[in-house]
Amino acid sequence: YQRRVRGGNSVQVSMELYTFTATASLVEELDKKLLVVLRDGRKIVGTLRSYDQYGNVVLENTVERLFVENEYCEVPLGLFIVRGENITLLGDIDLEREISVHQNNKVKLVPREKILEAYKQERAKEDQQAKIKRRLLLSRGVYDDADDYF
């Protein structure tokens, strides 16, 4: 990259001097397998194919991972577009570490049917706990659900 300075001279400037911020830094993650945690808590894994200045991302060969204790299943989603405002966390997956985790039986991939039932029960339990918490907060004068304001 060359840049003109006062007097008409040009100076060689290395692009390494510039640090990219926000979504521009995603250029290094293109074509890598990423884990994306969404605002609603879902965890999706896919290959980053594209992104824009708003943080919207396009993932290919995407799966949703449903975890229950030390077991999980993968639900295929295919090509997936995620709006940037829904992304809580985004990071690349170390493929070697992922393989070693499976080999050491720290987590186990199981059939979808087994996990789906346990996942539904776990979600129902979490929803029940959230209702109890909401009632307790309301009884103390704390209103926690912003969605009801709009």
LINCORPE-V413643 format. One line per field, one symbol per residue. ss: DSSP state (h for helix, s for strand, l for the rest). burial: # if it has 16 or more other C-alpha atoms within 10 Angstrom, else .. Layout:
ss = ???
burial = ???
//
This chain:
ss = lssslllllsssllhhhllllhhhhhhhhlllssssssllllssssssssslllllssssssssssssllsssssssssssslhhhssssssllhhhhhhhhhllllssllhhhhhhhhhhhhhhhhhhhhhhhhhhhhllllllhhhhl
burial = .........................#...#.#######....#########...######.#######..####.....#...#..#....#..............###.....##..#..............#................
//
